[in-house]
Amino acid sequence: MPENDDGCVSTARGPIGGNAKAAPARQEEREVTAVTARVGAAAPDFEASALVAGRFKNLRLSDYLGHWVVLCFYPGDFTFV
Amino acid sequence: MTAVAARYAELRALDVEVLSVSTDSRFVHKIWQADELERMVPGGVPFPMLSDQNGRIGEIYGVYDEAAGVDLRGRFLIDPDGVIQAMEVLTPAVGRNVDELIRQVQAFQHVRATGEVTPSGWRPGQTALHPSPDLAGAVWKVWRPQQGQ
């Protein structure tokens, strides 16, 4: 994994390959992205900025190939259901 | 997320890496960790907390709620080959069951290691099945629904 303890303005690529689209320049250009996540199919790769052990880093899902991964989406920080 | 964090040692023992994702920025993650999570779990949440600020990752996983601007509660179990083996998506009001997550990890790892298949509710040590033409119509001889409870 890259050691880039980035500051304020570093961007992460988001989805990589497949049906992933480049980030739209303006909100109105945003198109509906086809869902590509299905059981039995490859998990869509992505890069995201992350808090890792108190530091900021960009991570890719593909960094974790060779391990089991539980990817948990949740609606927001400071929520507790 | 703290419910998953509280069982993190069990997940690590199964060689499971946990990644959490929300539309919050990494700065908000940091303050949530420092302000609240560290008071609920010793040392705070031990896994990477990812930021999906524009919902594009949630979109390709089918969990981004455009109207609310947040990622719904979605859980994806991905095997060492990068293949999604299980997914569960809930609306925000109901939380996950970490017991069931761990049970599914154990079942998928058993399947991967043995080629057997696991019946409903299977837990380690219970009877798994060998798929074959001989098993057709003969499941009743080796497995009963009560075993899955």
gemmi code that builds the backbone of each chain (N, CA, C; Angstrom):
import gemmi

chains = {
    "A": [
        ("MET", (0.826, -1.204, 0.000), (0.000, 0.000, 0.000), (0.861, 1.254, 0.000)),
        ("PRO", (0.493, 2.271, -0.759), (1.314, 3.485, -0.824), (1.311, 4.232, 0.509)),
        ("GLU", (2.469, 4.756, 0.873), (2.574, 5.525, 2.111), (2.356, 6.992, 1.803)),
        ("ASN", (1.121, 7.355, 1.543), (0.867, 8.755, 1.240), (-0.043, 9.333, 2.306)),
        ("ASP", (0.546, 9.790, 3.374), (-0.235, 10.393, 4.431), (-0.600, 11.793, 3.964)),
        ("ASP", (-1.675, 11.858, 3.195), (-1.942, 13.095, 2.479), (-2.591, 14.150, 3.362)),
        ("GLY", (-2.625, 15.344, 2.856), (-3.189, 16.460, 3.597), (-4.614, 16.734, 3.208)),
        ("CYS", (-4.895, 17.957, 2.795), (-6.275, 18.386, 2.614), (-6.826, 18.162, 1.219)),
        ("VAL", (-6.002, 18.215, 0.210), (-6.549, 18.332, -1.131), (-6.350, 17.085, -1.985)),
        ("SER", (-5.760, 16.053, -1.435), (-5.543, 14.843, -2.222), (-6.877, 14.208, -2.584)),
        ("THR", (-7.009, 13.792, -3.825), (-8.245, 13.153, -4.238), (-8.007, 11.674, -4.466)),
        ("ALA", (-9.050, 10.896, -4.316), (-8.993, 9.471, -4.604), (-9.801, 9.212, -5.861)),
        ("ARG", (-9.430, 8.164, -6.577), (-10.012, 7.966, -7.903), (-11.446, 7.477, -7.869)),
        ("GLY", (-11.841, 6.831, -6.779), (-13.160, 6.218, -6.764), (-13.130, 4.946, -7.586)),
        ("PRO", (-14.266, 4.581, -8.217), (-14.335, 3.318, -8.937), (-13.297, 3.230, -10.045)),
        ("ILE", (-12.745, 2.021, -10.221), (-11.703, 1.796, -11.230), (-12.173, 0.714, -12.189)),
        ("GLY", (-12.169, 1.004, -13.485), (-12.485, -0.013, -14.490), (-13.965, -0.345, -14.530)),
        ("GLY", (-14.298, -1.364, -15.322), (-15.677, -1.824, -15.428), (-16.598, -0.726, -15.923)),
        ("ASN", (-17.726, -0.599, -15.232), (-18.700, 0.422, -15.616), (-18.398, 1.768, -14.988)),
        ("ALA", (-17.275, 1.836, -14.278), (-16.970, 3.067, -13.569), (-16.787, 4.219, -14.543)),
        ("LYS", (-17.275, 5.363, -14.141), (-17.130, 6.563, -14.978), (-16.206, 7.538, -14.261)),
        ("ALA", (-15.573, 8.391, -15.045), (-14.760, 9.443, -14.445), (-15.671, 10.399, -13.691)),
        ("ALA", (-15.127, 11.065, -12.690), (-15.927, 12.003, -11.913), (-16.490, 13.085, -12.830)),
        ("PRO", (-17.789, 13.360, -12.745), (-18.363, 14.404, -13.596), (-17.877, 15.770, -13.155)),
        ("ALA", (-17.708, 16.662, -14.130), (-17.251, 18.006, -13.809), (-18.329, 18.776, -13.052)),
        ("ARG", (-19.577, 18.581, -13.437), (-20.662, 19.268, -12.738), (-21.733, 18.246, -12.376)),
        ("GLN", (-22.476, 18.575, -11.344), (-23.474, 17.641, -10.837), (-24.465, 17.233, -11.926)),
        ("GLU", (-24.882, 18.198, -12.767), (-25.917, 17.874, -13.764), (-25.409, 16.927, -14.845)),
        ("GLU", (-24.085, 16.763, -14.904), (-23.549, 15.834, -15.893), (-23.525, 14.400, -15.369)),
        ("ARG", (-23.869, 14.276, -14.115), (-23.807, 12.967, -13.488), (-24.829, 12.029, -14.139)),
        ("GLU", (-24.369, 10.859, -14.509), (-25.280, 9.889, -15.096), (-25.480, 8.750, -14.113)),
        ("VAL", (-26.565, 8.037, -14.322), (-26.789, 6.883, -13.469), (-25.753, 5.820, -13.822)),
        ("THR", (-25.009, 5.390, -12.837), (-23.994, 4.373, -13.053), (-24.632, 2.997, -12.924)),
        ("ALA", (-24.334, 2.122, -13.847), (-24.875, 0.773, -13.746), (-24.276, 0.071, -12.532)),
        ("VAL", (-25.126, -0.560, -11.769), (-24.638, -1.332, -10.633), (-23.864, -2.528, -11.164)),
        ("THR", (-22.659, -2.719, -10.672), (-21.867, -3.843, -11.163), (-21.606, -4.878, -10.081)),
        ("ALA", (-22.045, -4.615, -8.852), (-21.798, -5.559, -7.762), (-22.848, -6.662, -7.766)),
        ("ARG", (-22.403, -7.893, -7.981), (-23.308, -9.056, -7.953), (-22.584, -10.202, -7.285)),
        ("VAL", (-23.343, -11.039, -6.597), (-22.681, -12.200, -6.004), (-22.175, -13.113, -7.106)),
        ("GLY", (-21.005, -13.693, -6.895), (-20.396, -14.576, -7.882), (-19.580, -13.829, -8.916)),
        ("ALA", (-19.610, -12.503, -8.873), (-18.839, -11.690, -9.824), (-17.744, -10.940, -9.080)),
        ("ALA", (-16.757, -10.481, -9.835), (-15.656, -9.744, -9.227), (-16.188, -8.474, -8.564)),
        ("ALA", (-15.697, -8.204, -7.374), (-16.074, -6.968, -6.686), (-15.455, -5.794, -7.430)),
        ("PRO", (-16.263, -4.785, -7.786), (-15.703, -3.635, -8.512), (-14.591, -2.970, -7.696)),
        ("ASP", (-13.475, -2.755, -8.353), (-12.343, -2.138, -7.656), (-12.578, -0.631, -7.526)),
        ("PHE", (-11.948, -0.032, -6.534), (-12.054, 1.415, -6.351), (-10.876, 1.878, -5.517)),
        ("GLU", (-10.668, 3.172, -5.555), (-9.702, 3.798, -4.656), (-10.454, 4.825, -3.823)),
        ("ALA", (-10.182, 4.852, -2.532), (-10.862, 5.809, -1.658), (-9.872, 6.380, -0.664)),
        ("SER", (-10.136, 7.613, -0.241), (-9.334, 8.148, 0.855), (-9.866, 7.548, 2.152)),
        ("ALA", (-8.985, 7.370, 3.126), (-9.382, 6.639, 4.322), (-8.623, 7.133, 5.543)),
        ("LEU", (-9.245, 6.913, 6.687), (-8.566, 7.070, 7.971), (-8.069, 5.691, 8.376)),
        ("VAL", (-6.748, 5.552, 8.474), (-6.154, 4.252, 8.804), (-5.210, 4.448, 9.983)),
        ("ALA", (-5.572, 3.895, 11.125), (-4.750, 4.006, 12.331), (-4.355, 5.460, 12.608)),
        ("GLY", (-5.323, 6.346, 12.471), (-5.111, 7.747, 12.815), (-4.456, 8.586, 11.728)),
        ("ARG", (-4.099, 7.955, 10.596), (-3.463, 8.682, 9.497), (-4.399, 8.684, 8.290)),
        ("PHE", (-4.148, 9.596, 7.366), (-4.920, 9.628, 6.128), (-4.147, 8.919, 5.024)),
        ("LYS", (-4.844, 8.037, 4.313), (-4.223, 7.276, 3.221), (-5.257, 7.015, 2.153)),
        ("ASN", (-4.803, 6.826, 0.923), (-5.683, 6.302, -0.109), (-5.520, 4.783, -0.153)),
        ("LEU", (-6.635, 4.087, -0.214), (-6.617, 2.621, -0.282), (-7.345, 2.164, -1.531)),
        ("ARG", (-6.914, 1.023, -2.061), (-7.663, 0.359, -3.125), (-8.197, -0.969, -2.601)),
        ("LEU", (-9.370, -1.322, -3.062), (-9.903, -2.636, -2.685), (-8.934, -3.723, -3.131)),
        ("SER", (-8.332, -3.540, -4.300), (-7.442, -4.578, -4.845), (-6.160, -4.744, -4.016)),
        ("ASP", (-5.871, -3.797, -3.091), (-4.749, -3.989, -2.166), (-4.973, -5.230, -1.298)),
        ("TYR", (-6.236, -5.657, -1.189), (-6.594, -6.721, -0.243), (-6.803, -8.069, -0.917)),
        ("LEU", (-6.463, -8.172, -2.194), (-6.560, -9.486, -2.855), (-5.724, -10.497, -2.074)),
        ("GLY", (-6.239, -11.711, -1.944), (-5.549, -12.723, -1.146), (-6.087, -12.828, 0.267)),
        ("HIS", (-6.971, -11.911, 0.619), (-7.603, -11.951, 1.939), (-9.112, -11.891, 1.781)),
        ("TRP", (-9.812, -12.401, 2.769), (-11.256, -12.178, 2.836), (-11.486, -10.730, 3.253)),
        ("VAL", (-12.464, -10.097, 2.653), (-12.767, -8.690, 2.966), (-14.262, -8.553, 3.256)),
        ("VAL", (-14.569, -7.855, 4.336), (-15.947, -7.430, 4.575), (-15.996, -5.928, 4.321)),
        ("LEU", (-16.749, -5.550, 3.298), (-16.894, -4.150, 2.922), (-18.239, -3.683, 3.461)),
        ("CYS", (-18.201, -2.760, 4.421), (-19.430, -2.330, 5.103), (-19.736, -0.865, 4.801)),
        ("PHE", (-20.803, -0.645, 4.045), (-21.291, 0.723, 3.853), (-22.250, 1.050, 4.997)),
        ("TYR", (-22.269, 2.312, 5.404), (-23.228, 2.740, 6.438), (-23.603, 4.192, 6.178)),
        ("PRO", (-24.788, 4.598, 6.686), (-25.335, 5.902, 6.274), (-24.565, 7.116, 6.766)),
        ("GLY", (-23.878, 7.013, 7.890), (-23.143, 8.209, 8.285), (-22.489, 8.087, 9.638)),
        ("ASP", (-21.391, 8.816, 9.806), (-20.743, 8.897, 11.100), (-21.718, 9.496, 12.113)),
        ("PHE", (-21.519, 9.196, 13.352), (-22.351, 9.689, 14.461), (-23.774, 9.153, 14.406)),
        ("THR", (-23.979, 8.057, 13.651), (-25.276, 7.373, 13.712), (-25.039, 6.007, 14.335)),
        ("PHE", (-26.043, 5.484, 15.020), (-25.748, 4.284, 15.803), (-26.770, 3.187, 15.785)),
        ("VAL", (-27.485, 3.032, 14.729), (-28.366, 1.863, 14.698), (-27.524, 0.658, 14.338)),
    ],
    "B": [
        ("MET", (-21.003, 0.385, 13.396), (-19.637, -0.043, 13.119), (-18.953, -0.557, 14.380)),
        ("THR", (-19.375, -0.035, 15.546), (-18.738, -0.500, 16.775), (-19.086, -1.963, 17.049)),
        ("ALA", (-20.257, -2.408, 16.584), (-20.624, -3.816, 16.779), (-19.647, -4.712, 16.015)),
        ("VAL", (-19.247, -4.276, 14.819), (-18.256, -5.024, 14.042), (-16.887, -4.904, 14.723)),
        ("ALA", (-16.576, -3.693, 15.209), (-15.283, -3.475, 15.871), (-15.132, -4.364, 17.093)),
        ("ALA", (-16.238, -4.560, 17.819), (-16.179, -5.368, 19.039), (-15.869, -6.835, 18.738)),
        ("ARG", (-16.150, -7.281, 17.517), (-15.895, -8.678, 17.121), (-14.693, -8.778, 16.186)),
        ("TYR", (-13.917, -7.701, 16.114), (-12.839, -7.622, 15.124), (-11.811, -8.738, 15.305)),
        ("ALA", (-11.495, -9.082, 16.558), (-10.493, -10.130, 16.794), (-10.942, -11.453, 16.181)),
        ("GLU", (-12.222, -11.754, 16.299), (-12.747, -12.995, 15.705), (-12.632, -12.952, 14.179)),
        ("LEU", (-12.930, -11.792, 13.613), (-12.840, -11.664, 12.157), (-11.391, -11.779, 11.689)),
        ("ARG", (-10.461, -11.157, 12.412), (-9.043, -11.252, 12.042), (-8.554, -12.698, 12.144)),
        ("ALA", (-9.060, -13.415, 13.145), (-8.664, -14.815, 13.303), (-9.102, -15.643, 12.102)),
        ("LEU", (-10.120, -15.178, 11.398), (-10.599, -15.845, 10.182), (-9.959, -15.234, 8.926)),
        ("ASP", (-8.916, -14.421, 9.112), (-8.237, -13.733, 8.002), (-9.188, -12.815, 7.239)),
        ("VAL", (-10.066, -12.149, 7.979), (-10.985, -11.205, 7.358), (-10.501, -9.782, 7.636)),
        ("GLU", (-10.383, -8.986, 6.571), (-10.089, -7.564, 6.697), (-11.415, -6.817, 6.597)),
        ("VAL", (-11.618, -5.849, 7.453), (-12.851, -5.060, 7.427), (-12.533, -3.676, 6.879)),
        ("LEU", (-13.374, -3.205, 5.969), (-13.281, -1.835, 5.473), (-14.662, -1.208, 5.628)),
        ("SER", (-14.752, -0.075, 6.328), (-16.042, 0.599, 6.418), (-16.047, 1.789, 5.462)),
        ("VAL", (-17.217, 2.086, 4.930), (-17.346, 3.149, 3.928), (-18.586, 3.986, 4.229)),
        ("SER", (-18.420, 5.301, 4.256), (-19.589, 6.187, 4.281), (-19.265, 7.411, 3.440)),
        ("THR", (-20.268, 8.258, 3.252), (-20.069, 9.451, 2.438), (-19.419, 10.581, 3.244)),
        ("ASP", (-19.113, 10.318, 4.509), (-18.413, 11.329, 5.306), (-16.960, 11.456, 4.842)),
        ("SER", (-16.385, 12.634, 5.070), (-14.969, 12.821, 4.721), (-14.082, 12.117, 5.742)),
        ("ARG", (-12.809, 11.919, 5.388), (-11.890, 11.289, 6.326), (-11.668, 12.164, 7.551)),
        ("PHE", (-11.896, 13.465, 7.405), (-11.763, 14.368, 8.557), (-12.884, 14.093, 9.562)),
        ("VAL", (-14.086, 13.885, 9.055), (-15.208, 13.562, 9.942), (-14.969, 12.205, 10.604)),
        ("HIS", (-14.449, 11.241, 9.806), (-14.118, 9.937, 10.402), (-13.176, 10.130, 11.591)),
        ("LYS", (-12.177, 10.996, 11.404), (-11.166, 11.183, 12.453), (-11.802, 11.751, 13.729)),
        ("ILE", (-12.690, 12.726, 13.558), (-13.312, 13.330, 14.737), (-14.290, 12.354, 15.391)),
        ("TRP", (-15.009, 11.582, 14.569), (-15.937, 10.585, 15.139), (-15.148, 9.564, 15.950)),
        ("GLN", (-14.044, 9.135, 15.376), (-13.188, 8.173, 16.072), (-12.727, 8.745, 17.423)),
        ("ALA", (-12.205, 9.981, 17.389), (-11.627, 10.574, 18.591), (-12.696, 10.953, 19.612)),
        ("ASP", (-13.828, 11.439, 19.104), (-14.846, 12.003, 19.972), (-15.749, 10.952, 20.590)),
        ("GLU", (-16.005, 9.897, 19.834), (-17.045, 8.979, 20.277), (-16.611, 7.516, 20.246)),
        ("LEU", (-16.060, 7.073, 19.123), (-15.797, 5.638, 18.992), (-14.790, 5.142, 20.033)),
        ("GLU", (-13.789, 5.969, 20.321), (-12.776, 5.535, 21.287), (-13.353, 5.396, 22.686)),
        ("ARG", (-14.533, 5.974, 22.912), (-15.198, 5.807, 24.208), (-16.064, 4.552, 24.233)),
        ("MET", (-16.321, 3.994, 23.056), (-17.190, 2.816, 22.975), (-16.392, 1.533, 22.771)),
        ("VAL", (-15.278, 1.640, 22.077), (-14.412, 0.487, 21.799), (-12.998, 0.899, 22.195)),
        ("PRO", (-12.318, 0.116, 23.053), (-10.953, 0.492, 23.434), (-10.065, 0.698, 22.203)),
        ("GLY", (-9.462, 1.871, 22.104), (-8.600, 2.161, 20.952), (-9.345, 2.612, 19.718)),
        ("GLY", (-10.667, 2.604, 19.778), (-11.465, 3.038, 18.629), (-11.636, 1.930, 17.603)),
        ("VAL", (-12.273, 2.285, 16.491), (-12.498, 1.315, 15.407), (-11.140, 0.925, 14.813)),
        ("PRO", (-10.803, -0.372, 14.780), (-9.457, -0.785, 14.395), (-9.232, -0.980, 12.898)),
        ("PHE", (-10.265, -0.778, 12.083), (-10.109, -1.021, 10.651), (-10.157, 0.298, 9.884)),
        ("PRO", (-9.691, 0.298, 8.629), (-9.734, 1.517, 7.832), (-11.160, 2.016, 7.625)),
        ("MET", (-11.336, 3.320, 7.748), (-12.636, 3.949, 7.506), (-12.513, 4.763, 6.223)),
        ("LEU", (-13.223, 4.325, 5.181), (-13.083, 4.903, 3.852), (-14.127, 5.990, 3.619)),
        ("SER", (-13.774, 6.906, 2.736), (-14.656, 8.026, 2.425), (-15.142, 7.923, 0.978)),
        ("ASP", (-16.453, 8.002, 0.814), (-17.088, 7.921, -0.511), (-17.909, 9.187, -0.690)),
        ("GLN", (-17.214, 10.336, -0.727), (-17.906, 11.617, -0.569), (-18.887, 11.953, -1.668)),
        ("ASN", (-18.691, 11.422, -2.850), (-19.659, 11.714, -3.905), (-20.549, 10.509, -4.215)),
        ("GLY", (-20.444, 9.475, -3.432), (-21.337, 8.335, -3.593), (-21.035, 7.455, -4.784)),
        ("ARG", (-19.906, 7.678, -5.469), (-19.659, 6.917, -6.700), (-19.316, 5.466, -6.419)),
        ("ILE", (-18.676, 5.219, -5.283), (-18.392, 3.824, -4.931), (-19.701, 3.136, -4.541)),
        ("GLY", (-20.493, 3.815, -3.716), (-21.801, 3.261, -3.339), (-22.679, 2.988, -4.538)),
        ("GLU", (-22.560, 3.840, -5.551), (-23.375, 3.656, -6.758), (-23.091, 2.327, -7.442)),
        ("ILE", (-21.810, 1.999, -7.621), (-21.514, 0.761, -8.353), (-21.795, -0.471, -7.491)),
        ("TYR", (-21.911, -0.264, -6.187), (-22.305, -1.369, -5.307), (-23.820, -1.385, -5.056)),
        ("GLY", (-24.541, -0.430, -5.670), (-26.006, -0.444, -5.570), (-26.545, -0.012, -4.225)),
        ("VAL", (-25.753, 0.724, -3.460), (-26.207, 1.108, -2.125), (-26.317, 2.628, -1.942)),
        ("TYR", (-26.014, 3.405, -2.998), (-26.053, 4.860, -2.833), (-27.476, 5.362, -2.968)),
        ("ASP", (-27.947, 6.071, -1.966), (-29.282, 6.668, -1.982), (-29.135, 8.107, -2.457)),
        ("GLU", (-29.465, 8.327, -3.720), (-29.253, 9.635, -4.330), (-30.030, 10.729, -3.604)),
        ("ALA", (-31.281, 10.420, -3.204), (-32.122, 11.448, -2.572), (-31.528, 11.889, -1.232)),
        ("ALA", (-31.065, 10.926, -0.460), (-30.528, 11.254, 0.858), (-29.049, 11.629, 0.793)),
        ("GLY", (-28.394, 11.264, -0.307), (-26.971, 11.568, -0.434), (-26.094, 10.734, 0.468)),
        ("VAL", (-26.567, 9.541, 0.830), (-25.758, 8.669, 1.695), (-25.734, 7.247, 1.140)),
        ("ASP", (-24.777, 6.484, 1.624), (-24.728, 5.054, 1.303), (-25.600, 4.292, 2.300)),
        ("LEU", (-26.455, 3.438, 1.785), (-27.290, 2.609, 2.658), (-26.422, 1.575, 3.363)),
        ("ARG", (-27.036, 0.891, 4.332), (-26.308, -0.099, 5.095), (-26.128, -1.358, 4.239)),
        ("GLY", (-24.978, -1.480, 3.614), (-24.730, -2.623, 2.729), (-23.479, -3.340, 3.160)),
        ("ARG", (-23.544, -4.662, 3.169), (-22.386, -5.444, 3.603), (-22.062, -6.462, 2.511)),
        ("PHE", (-20.809, -6.468, 2.083), (-20.356, -7.339, 0.994), (-19.216, -8.202, 1.511)),
        ("LEU", (-19.352, -9.510, 1.340), (-18.279, -10.440, 1.721), (-17.539, -10.842, 0.449)),
        ("ILE", (-16.248, -10.527, 0.417), (-15.433, -10.705, -0.785), (-14.346, -11.735, -0.489)),
        ("ASP", (-14.186, -12.715, -1.376), (-13.237, -13.805, -1.109), (-11.814, -13.408, -1.547)),
        ("PRO", (-10.815, -14.253, -1.262), (-9.426, -13.868, -1.576), (-9.161, -13.663, -3.067)),
        ("ASP", (-10.051, -14.167, -3.928), (-9.916, -13.923, -5.366), (-10.584, -12.617, -5.795)),
        ("GLY", (-11.180, -11.893, -4.851), (-11.844, -10.640, -5.189), (-13.255, -10.831, -5.702)),
        ("VAL", (-13.840, -11.998, -5.437), (-15.201, -12.285, -5.898), (-16.180, -12.071, -4.739)),
        ("ILE", (-17.285, -11.381, -5.042), (-18.313, -11.168, -4.017), (-19.049, -12.481, -3.773)),
        ("GLN", (-19.018, -12.961, -2.542), (-19.716, -14.206, -2.220), (-21.060, -13.954, -1.556)),
        ("ALA", (-21.200, -12.825, -0.876), (-22.466, -12.553, -0.178), (-22.671, -11.055, -0.091)),
        ("MET", (-23.920, -10.654, -0.090), (-24.229, -9.246, 0.133), (-25.537, -9.129, 0.892)),
        ("GLU", (-25.637, -8.064, 1.669), (-26.852, -7.796, 2.430), (-27.012, -6.283, 2.469)),
        ("VAL", (-28.172, -5.807, 2.086), (-28.412, -4.365, 2.084), (-29.661, -4.075, 2.900)),
        ("LEU", (-29.527, -3.187, 3.860), (-30.636, -2.841, 4.745), (-30.903, -1.341, 4.658)),
        ("THR", (-32.166, -0.951, 4.824), (-32.448, 0.472, 4.996), (-31.883, 0.893, 6.354)),
        ("PRO", (-31.675, 2.206, 6.549), (-30.869, 2.635, 7.695), (-31.390, 2.254, 9.082)),
        ("ALA", (-32.690, 2.014, 9.228), (-33.236, 1.891, 10.582), (-32.888, 0.591, 11.298)),
        ("VAL", (-32.439, -0.421, 10.570), (-32.141, -1.713, 11.205), (-30.659, -2.031, 11.055)),
        ("GLY", (-30.023, -2.363, 12.169), (-28.593, -2.655, 12.167), (-28.300, -4.080, 11.739)),
        ("ARG", (-27.018, -4.350, 11.568), (-26.582, -5.666, 11.090), (-26.529, -6.683, 12.214)),
        ("ASN", (-26.368, -7.941, 11.849), (-26.149, -9.012, 12.825), (-24.752, -9.586, 12.580)),
        ("VAL", (-23.831, -9.262, 13.466), (-22.444, -9.669, 13.266), (-22.290, -11.185, 13.425)),
        ("ASP", (-23.139, -11.790, 14.266), (-23.120, -13.256, 14.381), (-23.331, -13.902, 13.017)),
        ("GLU", (-24.312, -13.405, 12.281), (-24.615, -13.984, 10.975), (-23.481, -13.722, 9.987)),
        ("LEU", (-22.871, -12.561, 10.071), (-21.713, -12.277, 9.212), (-20.611, -13.310, 9.459)),
        ("ILE", (-20.291, -13.540, 10.740), (-19.216, -14.485, 11.055), (-19.598, -15.907, 10.625)),
        ("ARG", (-20.877, -16.257, 10.810), (-21.327, -17.580, 10.370), (-21.155, -17.741, 8.862)),
        ("GLN", (-21.491, -16.704, 8.113), (-21.342, -16.783, 6.656), (-19.865, -16.880, 6.255)),
        ("VAL", (-19.005, -16.130, 6.932), (-17.575, -16.235, 6.632), (-17.115, -17.680, 6.840)),
        ("GLN", (-17.502, -18.273, 7.978), (-17.097, -19.652, 8.268), (-17.639, -20.619, 7.222)),
        ("ALA", (-18.885, -20.398, 6.803), (-19.492, -21.302, 5.818), (-18.788, -21.164, 4.454)),
        ("PHE", (-18.552, -19.939, 4.013), (-17.890, -19.755, 2.717), (-16.449, -20.274, 2.755)),
        ("GLN", (-15.792, -20.124, 3.893), (-14.425, -20.652, 3.998), (-14.445, -22.180, 3.991)),
        ("HIS", (-15.462, -22.783, 4.612), (-15.580, -24.249, 4.588), (-15.804, -24.749, 3.162)),
        ("VAL", (-16.681, -24.068, 2.459), (-16.969, -24.441, 1.065), (-15.696, -24.337, 0.224)),
        ("ARG", (-14.972, -23.252, 0.416), (-13.754, -23.026, -0.373), (-12.700, -24.083, -0.064)),
        ("ALA", (-12.624, -24.496, 1.206), (-11.582, -25.437, 1.617), (-11.916, -26.887, 1.269)),
        ("THR", (-13.208, -27.223, 1.240), (-13.584, -28.640, 1.143), (-14.340, -28.997, -0.129)),
        ("GLY", (-14.958, -28.001, -0.782), (-15.822, -28.318, -1.924), (-17.189, -28.817, -1.510)),
        ("GLU", (-17.403, -28.928, -0.199), (-18.736, -29.297, 0.280), (-19.647, -28.077, 0.184)),
        ("VAL", (-20.948, -28.317, 0.352), (-21.885, -27.201, 0.427), (-22.528, -27.234, 1.806)),
        ("THR", (-22.915, -26.046, 2.293), (-23.423, -25.982, 3.661), (-24.917, -25.713, 3.648)),
        ("PRO", (-25.692, -26.549, 4.340), (-27.140, -26.332, 4.390), (-27.510, -25.138, 5.276)),
        ("SER", (-28.797, -24.835, 5.274), (-29.315, -23.679, 6.006), (-28.841, -23.664, 7.459)),
        ("GLY", (-28.352, -22.517, 7.893), (-27.981, -22.347, 9.300), (-26.727, -23.090, 9.712)),
        ("TRP", (-25.986, -23.655, 8.759), (-24.808, -24.465, 9.077), (-23.824, -23.703, 9.964)),
        ("ARG", (-23.283, -24.424, 10.925), (-22.199, -23.877, 11.741), (-21.043, -24.863, 11.753)),
        ("PRO", (-19.819, -24.382, 11.997), (-18.659, -25.285, 11.996), (-18.898, -26.498, 12.903)),
        ("GLY", (-18.541, -27.661, 12.397), (-18.729, -28.893, 13.147), (-19.994, -29.634, 12.762)),
        ("GLN", (-20.942, -28.918, 12.125), (-22.170, -29.581, 11.705), (-21.982, -30.241, 10.336)),
        ("THR", (-22.952, -31.077, 9.995), (-22.889, -31.808, 8.739), (-22.970, -30.861, 7.541)),
        ("ALA", (-22.012, -30.995, 6.650), (-22.106, -30.313, 5.363), (-22.403, -31.381, 4.319)),
        ("LEU", (-22.765, -30.967, 3.133), (-23.223, -31.923, 2.123), (-22.236, -32.003, 0.961)),
        ("HIS", (-22.139, -33.195, 0.370), (-21.314, -33.390, -0.824), (-22.242, -33.376, -2.022)),
        ("PRO", (-22.210, -32.313, -2.813), (-23.132, -32.266, -3.945), (-22.809, -33.366, -4.959)),
        ("SER", (-23.808, -34.144, -5.336), (-23.619, -35.189, -6.347), (-24.996, -35.649, -6.798)),
        ("PRO", (-25.070, -36.353, -7.919), (-26.372, -36.860, -8.356), (-27.017, -37.760, -7.304)),
        ("ASP", (-26.182, -38.471, -6.517), (-26.734, -39.365, -5.503), (-27.479, -38.602, -4.400)),
        ("LEU", (-27.120, -37.316, -4.248), (-27.742, -36.539, -3.173), (-29.161, -36.103, -3.552)),
        ("ALA", (-29.448, -36.096, -4.860), (-30.777, -35.663, -5.303), (-31.830, -36.592, -4.713)),
        ("GLY", (-32.773, -36.019, -3.999), (-33.839, -36.807, -3.391), (-33.415, -37.529, -2.136)),
        ("ALA", (-32.157, -37.353, -1.723), (-31.655, -38.088, -0.558), (-31.140, -37.166, 0.536)),
        ("VAL", (-31.416, -35.876, 0.387), (-30.956, -34.943, 1.427), (-31.572, -35.313, 2.779)),
        ("TRP", (-32.827, -35.780, 2.747), (-33.522, -36.110, 4.004), (-32.779, -37.164, 4.823)),
        ("LYS", (-31.967, -37.993, 4.141), (-31.246, -39.045, 4.868), (-30.107, -38.474, 5.710)),
        ("VAL", (-29.585, -37.308, 5.284), (-28.387, -36.794, 5.953), (-28.606, -35.457, 6.659)),
        ("TRP", (-29.748, -34.818, 6.405), (-29.925, -33.490, 6.998), (-31.399, -33.201, 7.215)),
        ("ARG", (-31.704, -32.608, 8.376), (-33.070, -32.188, 8.695), (-33.078, -30.685, 8.986)),
        ("PRO", (-34.196, -30.023, 8.655), (-34.251, -28.564, 8.865), (-33.940, -28.156, 10.302)),
        ("GLN", (-34.296, -29.004, 11.277), (-34.059, -28.655, 12.684), (-32.564, -28.416, 12.946)),
        ("GLN", (-31.705, -29.056, 12.153), (-30.271, -28.884, 12.366), (-29.824, -27.461, 12.061)),
        ("GLY", (-30.632, -26.743, 11.287), (-30.253, -25.389, 10.917), (-30.750, -24.345, 11.896)),
        ("GLN", (-31.269, -24.803, 13.038), (-31.831, -23.831, 13.984), (-30.961, -23.686, 15.228)),
    ],
}
model = gemmi.Model(1)
for chain_id, residues in chains.items():
    chain = gemmi.Chain(chain_id)
    for i, (resn, *xyz) in enumerate(residues, 1):
        res = gemmi.Residue()
        res.name, res.seqid = resn, gemmi.SeqId(i, " ")
        for name, pos in zip(("N", "CA", "C"), xyz):
            atom = gemmi.Atom()
            atom.name, atom.element = name, gemmi.Element(name[0])
            atom.pos, atom.b_iso = gemmi.Position(*pos), 0.0
            res.add_atom(atom)
        chain.add_residue(res)
    model.add_chain(chain)
structure = gemmi.Structure()
structure.add_model(model)
structure.setup_entities()
